[in-house]
Structures are given as structure tokens and as C-alpha cells.
Amino acid sequence: MATTPRLVTRERTFYFRASIPQDLWDVAGRKEVKISLRTAERSLAQLRCRVFSNHVDLVVKETRRMAQGQDSTIDQAIREYFRDALDWGQEFAEIFAPEAEVDVDDCISTLETRLSEHRRRLAIKNFPSDVQADAEALVGAIPPDQLTSRYQALQRAHAGLMRAKIEADRLLITKLNGDYSQTGIADPLFAGVEPQLDGTIPAQVVAHAQAAMPKVPRTPPLDQLAKSYEEVLTAQGIKAKTIGDLRLSFDLARAVIDFDKPASLLDITDMKKLRDIIGHIPAHYQKKPETRDLDPNAAVEAGKHLPKMGYETQKKRFDFFKRFVAWMVAEEYIAKVPGADIKLLVKKPPKGKPKRLPYDADQLQKIFKTPIYTGRRSVTHSGVPGDLRLKDGRYWVPVIALYAGMRSSEIIQLLKSDIRTEDGITYFDISKWEDEPEEEIKNIKTGSSYRKVPIHSVILDLGFLDYVAGRGSGRLFPDLKLGSDGTYSQPWSKFWYNLGNKWGFRTPLQVFHSFRHNFVDALHDANVTDAISMQLCGHADDAAHWGYGKGHPCRGCKRRSKRSPTRQQYQVQIGDPASAEPFIVIEFPPLRFGIG
């Protein structure tokens, strides 16, 4: 039995179904037409299907005719636009170029730079704002009854105006070079267009010429300036980790911005592209198995299901590039920072939401019962249970972090000479001296980080001064090596991350820096004044200091209001009670500073 085109059946009901030609998808707003014929009888369905089919064919034919009329109207307007640019180029080449004060070589260089940029933008359909404005004006002048699709009209106008600029610039370059063998029109859209000169520059062309021939400053390419900026930061002694972060931002920028183009052509569209790729690329994409071998654009596609970077990380990546752009402004390579007020795709966390939390009692118990404190397999396998008991860097760093509130980098960088005594009080001297040997010069986070922190009695009771006495000059913990980014904290963070996952004390909000939060909470709970607390922590202002810990506990507030002498504490055990090594039970958080 012969089939009827466009007739389909579903659950015993017949439907008319016809695909719309691809060139009319935007006009119709759909890819097919599907209509219920409201019958289960085939003969009646065939009759109704033929009626609908004939009607659709007529609509497609009329729509195509109207679209062709729309395209013809737009093309004619674009040809007039090109004629104006052609007239101006002819006037410039014949009247202004011969003048002595006109630097023809500079004009040619400017035109070639702009021509290359226009071709790149046309290829990727990234049209500049002046072309978009001209296209809006062109389409807006077309009577509504002649428009079948405003979107299609704008797309055609954008591309056509860009082609007009490209062809006009190409022709002017050949004339300024004196190569009149190449002055024939090459773009078929403008075939047959001739200049209409009357010996003067028409008034309507003057305004158009200003848009057609803007002065493009001759600036170095972005790639060259990026290298210069990195050299400047290196000469200033900026840390290798900071340079590494800058390079990560540059890697993302290079994925979406042409670094071979002059810096003066950097615009808000480029900044938006960078913002977007930062917002969509997976967190740690260079380490994830799904994305580590891919370029950033491919990583975005392959990692759509993976978690994205948080607000702080996205802000850091974007800010590093914005600082580079601000440097170019300061050096007068460009006039302003494009898109200075662009917002990130990720929402900024509400104020007061903690970035990190202190460890709780159970987590502290787990930490100090890991093989580091109860016996490990070997020096390199300190997270695996064994019989080796060793007081090395991995043993001391967590203890010092908990009872001195110091950052991991501050602890790992400690020298033997940093353990000092004053007025009978032994303390950590967190400082930096330029006359130290190069391998011993430390990185201090901020000016307020220079401080003296008394060594808590718990650290002393564990035999820390004996350990110090047994060390030679130089670093106290030489077993903890420098990372690839030039910091000691990088390999330590990786070690602590793996240890925390294996022994179950790590969460996204509870990391090694949580010891510092525990320390601040202990200071608050012990009624240490803010001035002393901030000095001990190396904080310069209240906002930074009060971002640590959980604040005064409810029991503390109740105690202060009722002046009750009771206080609740929890115990932390360091070491194995069955071994001969020191086994200490500490009541935490109360801390006393001084001799201990």
C-alpha cells in the first residue's frame, strides 16, 4: 500500500508532520510542524494531510520569497555603506596621502593591524560595538512588513558590514602601497560598486569616515607585554607561588583571547570571555583525570559534570589578569581597563559565612592517633602504621600549629636561631633577615606576621627543646622540602590532604589551617584580650582576626553573664599510652602563655 508523505500515526491517531527547511528555522522558530488530524480513519487522514501539506508548501515558498526580499534590502544597504567607505578611501589616497605631514607608512601599518583584527572577528562572528550599532540602525530602517526575521537580518547585516570594512581597508592599503594591479573588488557582495566622486568629500561620508578610519594606537602585542609584566614582578622579588598563579591566569586568558593582537585591541568582550571560562572550567582541572591532558576550552566541555572553582579562586584568577591590565594602563599602553566592573559568574558568599572551621574534639583525637604519633612504617610512609617512632617535621608541625597558632609555612621555615629566650620566656621568633644565607631567607606573609609567640608548655613537655638542641644550624625541619611553586606549604598541604582523607579527619571546611582557628578559639575562651590575640596571630585588623574560629562558645557567654567559675574542656592525647614515649593528656582549649 502506497504511503502518504507527511502522514504518521501514533496510538491509532493520525498526525500531519513536516520538517521545516533549515534556512527557515530562525524565521519559523521551530524545526518541524506537527498537527493532530483528529481521526483514526486512514482515508479521512490522507485527505486532511494533503490539505495541510499544500498549505505548508505555500507558506514555505512565500517565506522564502520574503526572506529573499529582506536579504536584498539588507545587501543593498551594505553596498551603499561600502560605497561610502570606498569614496572616503579614494579621497584619502588621492588628496590627503600625498601631503608631507601624513605618515603613509604609519597609516599602512594601522590599516594592516585593523584589517587582520577585522578578519579574525568575522571568522569567529565576534563583531565590534560600532558594527553592531550600524547593523541595528540598518535593520531598524527597514519597514517591518519587509522583515521576516529580525535575528536573521541582524546576522546578515553584521557580517555584511564587516565584509565592507575589510574590503575597503584592503583596497586602501593597495592604493597607499602604489599597487594598483590589486585594486579590483574581490568580495562578490560588492561586485560592480564604483566610487562616486565629485571632487569634494561628501558631508555624509565625513561622519562615516570617522567610524571607518579610527586611529589604532601602535602597541606591542599582549604576549610581549605579558612577558614584560612577569619580568617586572620577578625583578621586584615577588614570590614564585605568585608568579605561578599569574601564569595560571594567563593560561586561561590565552585560551579565549588572541595574545598576538595589539594590547590596544583588548576590549570588554575579551574580559567577558575570560570571566566565562574561569566560571565554567572545573576546579583543579590540571589534576583531574578527565581534564588534565586537555587545553582549557576542551576541559570546559569534558568537565561539565565536575565541580567548578569557588568564589575566592575564581576571583583570584580574574584579579591576576585585571592587575596585568591595570599595569598596562599605568604604563600607558592602553587607556583604561575594559570591563572593570564585570561580575563573576559565581555568587559571592554571604558575609559571615566561614571559609574554614576549627577541628572538633573527635577530629583532634584522630589526628594525634595517626601513625605519626603512635608508630609509622618508615620515614616516607608516615601515614602507615608501623614500629618506627620518630620526632621529625611531620611530628612537630601539627603540634606547633595547634599550640602556637602559626601558619604551616611559618613553622616549616623555622631556623634553629628562631628559638629564643627573653626574660625567662622561650618563644618562636617569626622574622626574616636579609643577611641570612639564601636558602634560609624566609617568606613572611604580611608585615604584621613579624611577631614573637611564646612556646606553650605542652610543646616543651613533648621534648621540643631537646629536639632543637640536637639540630645543627639552619632549618629545624630539613626533612620538609620546598615545593615546585617555591613554597614549603605546597607539599605539606598535599601531604596533609592525603593523611586527612585516609584517617578521616578532613572535611572541605576543616583543613590544616583549622589548627589556627582552634588556637583563636582557645584565646577567646581563655579571655585573652583582642590586642594580644591579634599580636600572637599576626593579624593587623579586627576583620581578619574575627574571621577565625567560632567565636565565644555559648557556655562562655553564659559563664560571663552568670559569673560561673565552671568551664568545660576536652582532652587531646598525644602519643601511645602503651609505649615508653611521653604520653600527654592535654585539656584544650585553655592556653597559658609565658614559661608555661
C-alpha positions in Angstrom: 0.0 0.0 0.0 1.4 3.4 -1.0 2.3 5.7 1.8 1.2 9.4 2.1 4.0 11.8 2.6 4.0 13.6 6.0 1.3 11.3 7.4 2.2 9.5 10.6 0.2 7.6 13.2 0.6 7.4 16.9 -1.7 5.3 19.2 -4.2 4.9 16.4 -4.5 8.7 15.8 -3.1 10.2 12.6 -0.9 13.2 12.6 0.5 15.6 9.9 4.3 16.0 10.4 6.6 18.1 8.1 10.1 19.3 8.6 10.9 23.0 8.1 13.9 23.8 5.7 17.0 24.6 7.7 17.3 28.1 6.2 13.9 29.0 7.7 14.4 27.6 11.2 15.1 31.0 12.7 12.1 32.5 10.9 9.7 29.8 12.0 11.1 29.4 15.5 10.9 25.6 15.1 12.3 22.7 13.1 9.1 20.9 12.2 5.3 21.2 12.1 3.2 18.5 13.9 -0.6 18.7 13.9 -3.1 16.1 15.0 -5.6 15.2 12.3 -8.1 14.1 14.9 -9.1 10.9 13.2 -8.3 7.2 13.3 -9.7 6.7 9.8 -6.9 6.5 7.2 -8.9 7.8 4.2 -10.0 10.9 6.0 -6.5 11.4 7.5 -5.0 11.2 3.9 -7.4 13.9 2.7 -6.6 16.3 5.6 -2.9 15.6 5.3 -2.9 16.7 1.6 -4.6 20.0 2.6 -2.1 20.7 5.3 0.8 19.7 3.1 -0.3 22.1 0.3 -0.7 24.9 2.8 2.8 24.4 4.3 4.4 24.3 0.9 2.8 27.6 0.0 3.9 29.2 3.3 7.5 28.0 2.8 7.5 29.4 -0.7 6.2 32.8 0.4 8.5 32.9 3.4 11.5 32.2 1.1 10.3 35.0 -1.2 10.0 37.4 1.6 13.4 36.4 3.1 15.0 37.0 -0.3 13.4 40.4 -0.4 14.7 41.1 3.1 18.2 39.9 2.1 18.2 42.0 -1.0 17.2 45.1 1.0 20.0 44.5 3.5 22.6 43.7 0.8 21.7 46.9 -1.0 22.2 49.0 2.2 25.5 47.2 2.9 26.6 48.0 -0.7 25.8 51.7 -0.1 27.8 51.6 3.2 30.7 50.1 1.3 30.4 52.7 -1.4 30.8 55.5 1.2 33.9 53.8 2.6 35.2 53.4 -0.9 34.6 57.1 -1.6 36.5 58.1 1.5 39.4 55.7 0.8 39.7 57.1 -2.7 39.7 60.7 -1.4 42.3 59.9 1.2 44.6 58.1 -1.2 44.5 60.9 -3.8 44.1 64.1 -1.7 45.5 63.6 1.8 48.1 60.9 1.4 50.4 63.0 -0.8 50.6 65.7 1.9 54.1 65.9 3.6 52.7 65.8 7.1 50.9 62.5 6.5 53.0 59.4 7.6 51.8 57.0 4.9 53.9 54.1 6.4 52.1 54.6 9.8 48.7 54.7 8.0 49.5 51.4 6.2 50.7 49.8 9.5 47.5 50.9 11.2 45.3 49.7 8.4 47.0 46.3 8.3 46.6 45.8 12.0 42.9 46.7 11.8 42.4 44.5 8.7 43.9 41.5 10.5 41.7 42.1 13.5 38.5 42.5 11.4 39.2 39.3 9.6 39.7 37.5 12.9 36.4 38.9 14.3 34.5 38.0 11.1 35.8 34.4 11.3 34.6 33.9 14.8 31.5 36.1 14.5 32.7 38.5 17.2 31.6 41.8 15.9 32.8 45.1 17.5 30.4 47.5 19.1 30.4 50.0 16.1 29.4 47.3 13.7 26.7 46.2 16.0 25.4 49.7 16.2 25.5 50.2 12.5 23.7 46.9 11.9 20.9 47.9 14.4 20.5 51.2 12.5 20.5 49.5 9.1 17.9 46.9 10.1 15.8 49.5 12.0 15.4 51.5 8.8 13.8 48.5 7.0 9.9 48.6 7.1 8.5 46.0 9.5 6.4 44.4 6.7 9.6 43.6 4.8 11.3 41.8 7.7 10.7 38.1 8.1 13.3 37.6 10.9 15.0 40.4 12.7 17.6 38.0 14.1 18.5 36.8 10.6 18.5 40.4 9.3 21.0 41.4 12.1 23.2 38.4 11.4 23.4 39.3 7.7 24.0 43.0 8.5 26.8 42.2 11.0 28.6 40.0 8.5 28.0 42.3 5.5 29.2 45.5 7.3 32.3 43.6 8.5 33.0 42.5 4.9 32.6 46.1 3.8 35.2 47.3 6.2 37.6 44.5 5.3 37.3 45.1 1.5 37.6 48.9 1.9 40.7 48.6 4.1 42.2 46.1 1.7 41.7 48.4 -1.3 43.1 51.4 0.5 46.2 49.5 1.6 46.9 48.5 -2.0 46.5 52.2 -3.2 48.7 53.5 -0.4 51.3 50.9 -1.4 51.1 52.1 -5.0 50.0 48.6 -6.2 47.1 49.4 -8.5 47.1 45.9 -10.0 45.2 44.7 -6.9 42.6 47.4 -6.7 39.8 45.4 -8.3 36.9 44.5 -5.9 37.5 40.9 -4.7 34.4 40.4 -2.5 31.5 39.3 -4.7 29.0 41.0 -2.4 30.3 44.4 -3.7 30.8 43.4 -7.4 30.0 46.4 -9.6 30.2 49.0 -6.9 32.1 52.1 -8.1 33.1 55.3 -6.2 31.0 58.4 -6.8 33.4 61.3 -6.5 32.5 64.9 -7.2 35.9 66.5 -6.3 34.9 67.1 -2.6 34.3 64.8 0.3 30.6 64.4 0.7 29.2 65.5 4.1 27.6 62.2 4.8 30.9 60.5 4.2 32.8 62.6 6.7 30.9 61.1 9.6 31.2 57.7 8.1 34.9 58.1 7.6 35.4 58.7 11.3 33.9 55.3 12.0 35.8 53.7 9.1 39.2 55.1 10.0 39.8 55.3 13.8 43.3 55.7 15.0 44.6 52.5 16.3 47.5 53.1 18.7 50.6 51.1 17.8 51.1 49.0 20.9 53.0 45.8 21.5 51.1 42.5 21.3 49.6 41.2 24.5 52.0 38.2 24.6 55.0 40.6 24.7 53.6 42.7 27.4 52.6 39.7 29.5 56.2 38.5 29.4 57.4 42.0 30.4 54.9 42.2 33.3 56.2 38.8 34.6 59.8 40.1 34.3 58.8 43.2 36.3 57.2 41.1 39.1 60.2 38.8 39.2 62.6 41.8 39.5 60.5 43.1 42.4 61.2 39.8 44.3 57.6 38.6 44.0 57.3 35.0 45.3 57.4 32.1 42.8 54.0 31.0 44.0 52.5 34.3 43.0 54.2 34.1 39.6 52.8 30.6 39.2 49.3 31.9 40.0 49.7 34.7 37.4 50.7 32.1 34.8 47.6 30.0 35.5 45.5 33.1 34.8 47.5 33.8 31.6 46.9 30.2 30.5 43.1 30.7 30.8 43.3 34.0 29.1 45.3 32.6 26.2 42.6 30.0 25.6 40.0 32.7 24.8 42.0 35.9 23.9 44.3 36.3 21.0 47.6 37.3 22.7 49.2 38.1 19.3 47.0 41.1 18.8 48.0 44.6 19.9 47.1 45.4 23.5 45.1 48.4 22.4 42.5 46.0 20.9 41.8 44.3 24.2 38.1 45.0 24.9 35.2 44.1 27.2 34.3 41.1 25.0 37.7 39.6 25.8 37.3 40.2 29.5 33.8 38.6 29.4 35.3 35.5 27.7 37.9 35.2 30.4 35.3 35.6 33.1 33.2 32.9 31.4 35.9 30.3 31.1 37.0 30.9 34.7 33.4 30.3 35.7 33.0 27.1 33.7 36.3 25.3 34.0 36.4 22.5 36.6 38.3 23.1 39.8 41.8 21.6 39.7 41.3 20.8 36.0 45.0 20.2 35.6 45.0 17.4 38.1 41.6 15.7 37.3 42.0 12.5 35.2 39.1 13.7 32.9 40.7 17.1 32.1 44.4 17.1 33.0 45.6 16.4 29.4 43.2 18.9 27.8 43.5 22.5 26.9 41.2 24.8 28.9 38.5 25.0 26.3 38.4 21.2 25.9 38.5 20.9 29.7 35.4 23.0 30.0 33.5 20.7 27.6 34.8 17.5 29.2 34.3 18.7 32.7 30.7 20.0 32.6 29.7 17.5 35.3 32.7 18.3 37.6 32.6 20.8 40.4 33.7 24.4 39.5 36.1 26.7 41.3 34.8 28.5 44.3 34.3 32.3 44.5 37.6 33.1 46.1 39.6 31.0 43.5 37.6 32.5 40.5 38.2 36.0 41.9 41.9 35.3 42.3 42.2 34.0 38.7 40.3 37.0 37.3 42.1 39.6 39.5 45.5 38.4 38.5 44.7 39.2 34.8 43.0 42.5 35.8 46.2 43.6 37.6 48.1 42.9 34.4 45.7 45.1 32.5 45.9 47.8 35.2 49.7 47.7 34.8 49.3 48.2 31.0 47.2 51.3 31.8 49.8 52.6 34.3 52.5 52.1 31.6 50.2 53.9 29.1 49.9 51.0 26.7 46.1 51.2 26.9 43.8 54.0 28.0 41.6 52.1 30.6 40.8 48.7 32.0 38.0 47.3 29.8 35.1 45.7 31.8 36.4 47.0 35.1 33.0 46.3 36.7 32.4 42.9 35.3 31.0 40.5 37.9 32.0 36.8 38.2 29.5 34.1 37.3 29.6 32.6 40.8 27.7 34.3 43.6 29.8 35.9 46.3 29.3 34.1 49.6 27.3 36.0 52.2 29.2 37.9 54.8 29.9 36.0 58.0 29.9 32.6 56.3 33.1 30.8 57.5 35.7 29.8 55.0 37.3 27.4 57.4 36.3 25.8 60.7 38.3 24.6 63.7 38.8 20.9 64.3 36.4 19.4 66.8 37.4 17.1 69.6 36.9 13.9 67.7 39.0 15.1 64.8 41.8 16.2 67.1 41.8 12.7 68.7 42.1 11.1 65.2 45.0 13.4 64.2 47.1 12.7 67.3 46.4 8.9 67.0 47.7 8.7 63.4 50.9 6.7 62.8 52.9 9.9 63.1 52.4 9.8 66.8 51.7 6.1 67.5 54.3 4.5 65.2 54.8 4.5 61.5 56.2 2.1 58.9 59.0 4.3 57.7 60.1 7.9 57.2 58.5 8.1 53.8 55.4 6.1 54.9 54.4 8.2 57.9 50.7 7.6 57.4 51.0 3.8 57.5 51.1 2.1 61.0 54.4 0.5 62.0 57.1 0.4 64.7 59.1 3.4 63.8 58.7 6.2 66.4 60.3 9.4 65.1 60.0 13.1 66.1 60.6 14.8 62.8 59.0 17.7 61.0 55.8 15.8 60.4 55.5 15.2 64.2 56.2 18.7 65.3 54.4 20.9 62.7 50.8 19.9 63.8 51.6 20.3 67.5 53.1 23.7 67.0 50.2 24.8 64.8 47.7 23.8 67.5 49.5 25.4 70.4 51.2 28.4 68.7 48.6 29.2 66.0 51.3 29.6 63.4 50.8 29.0 59.7 52.4 25.9 58.1 54.9 27.9 56.1 56.0 29.8 59.2 56.6 26.6 61.1 58.4 24.7 58.3 60.7 27.7 57.6 61.8 27.9 61.3 65.6 28.1 61.9 67.4 27.0 65.0 68.2 30.6 65.6 64.4 31.4 65.7 64.0 29.6 69.1 64.9 32.3 71.6 64.6 33.2 75.2 63.8 36.6 76.7 63.0 37.4 80.4 62.9 33.6 81.0 60.3 33.0 78.3 61.2 30.8 75.4 59.5 31.8 72.2 59.3 31.4 68.4 60.8 34.5 66.7 58.9 34.8 63.4 61.1 37.1 61.4 63.1 37.5 58.3 66.7 38.7 58.0 68.2 39.5 54.6 71.7 38.7 55.8 70.7 35.0 56.3 72.1 32.5 53.7 69.9 32.5 50.6 68.5 29.0 51.3 67.4 30.2 54.7 65.7 33.5 53.8 62.1 33.1 54.7 58.8 34.3 53.1 56.7 36.2 55.6 53.0 36.7 54.6 52.5 40.3 55.8 54.2 43.0 57.8 52.0 42.1 60.8 53.2 38.5 60.6 56.5 39.5 62.2 56.0 38.6 65.8 57.1 36.6 68.9 55.0 33.7 70.0 55.8 32.1 73.4 56.2 28.3 73.2 53.4 26.6 75.1 54.2 24.2 77.9 52.7 21.3 76.0 55.3 21.7 73.2 58.1 21.9 75.8 56.8 18.9 77.7 57.0 16.8 74.5 60.7 17.5 74.4 60.9 20.2 71.7 63.9 22.0 73.2 65.8 18.7 73.2 65.0 18.3 69.5 66.2 21.8 68.9 69.4 21.2 70.8 70.1 18.2 68.6 69.8 20.1 65.4 72.7 21.8 63.7 72.5 25.4 62.4 69.9 26.2 59.7 66.4 24.9 59.3 64.8 23.0 62.2 62.8 20.7 59.8 65.1 20.0 56.8 63.1 16.8 56.1 60.2 19.0 54.8 61.2 20.1 51.3 60.5 23.1 49.2 57.6 22.8 46.7 57.7 23.3 42.9 56.0 26.7 43.4 58.8 27.9 45.7 56.9 27.5 49.0 57.1 24.9 51.8 53.3 24.9 52.2 52.6 23.3 48.9 54.0 19.8 49.5 52.8 20.0 53.1 49.2 20.8 52.1 49.3 17.8 49.7 50.6 15.5 52.5 48.0 16.7 55.0 45.2 16.4 52.4 46.1 12.7 51.8 46.6 12.0 55.5 43.3 13.6 56.4 41.4 11.6 53.8 43.0 8.4 54.9 42.4 8.8 58.6 39.0 10.5 58.3 39.6 13.9 59.9 39.4 16.1 56.8 36.3 18.0 55.5 36.1 20.8 52.9 36.0 23.3 55.8 38.5 21.6 58.1 42.0 21.6 56.8 45.4 22.2 58.3 44.7 25.9 58.7 41.9 24.8 61.1 44.6 24.5 63.8 44.9 28.3 63.6 41.1 28.6 64.1 41.4 26.2 67.1 44.1 28.5 68.5 42.0 31.6 68.1 39.0 30.0 69.8 41.2 29.0 72.7 42.4 32.6 73.0 38.8 33.8 73.2 37.8 31.1 75.6 40.8 32.0 77.9 39.7 35.6 77.9 42.9 36.8 76.2 42.4 40.4 75.1 41.9 41.2 71.4 45.2 43.2 71.2 47.3 40.3 72.5 45.3 37.7 70.4 45.9 39.7 67.2 49.6 40.1 68.0 50.1 36.4 68.7 48.3 35.5 65.4 50.0 38.2 63.3 46.7 39.9 62.4 46.7 43.6 61.6 43.0 44.3 61.8 39.8 43.1 63.6 38.1 41.9 60.4 40.9 39.4 59.6 41.2 38.2 63.2 37.4 37.7 63.8 37.2 35.6 60.6 38.9 32.9 62.6 37.3 30.3 65.0 33.7 30.1 66.0 33.8 33.0 68.5 32.9 32.8 72.2 31.1 29.5 73.0 27.7 29.6 74.5 29.0 28.2 77.7 31.5 31.1 77.8 28.8 33.7 77.3 26.6 32.1 79.9 29.6 32.0 82.3 30.3 35.6 81.8 26.7 36.6 82.3 26.3 34.5 85.5 29.9 34.7 86.5 30.0 30.9 87.0 33.5 29.5 87.7 32.9 26.3 85.9 34.3 25.6 82.4 34.1 22.6 80.1 37.2 21.3 78.3 38.1 18.4 76.2 41.2 16.2 76.2 43.7 15.5 73.4 46.1 12.6 73.8 49.4 12.9 72.0 51.2 9.6 71.8 50.5 6.0 72.6 49.8 5.2 76.3 51.3 1.7 75.9 54.7 2.9 74.7 57.7 4.3 76.6 57.5 7.6 74.8 56.0 10.6 76.5 52.2 10.3 76.6 50.5 13.6 77.4 46.9 14.3 78.1 46.1 17.9 77.5 43.0 19.8 78.4 42.2 22.0 75.5 41.4 24.9 74.6 42.7 26.8 77.7 46.1 28.2 76.9 48.6 30.0 79.0 51.5 31.9 77.5 54.8 32.6 79.0 57.1 30.0 80.5 54.2 27.5 80.6 
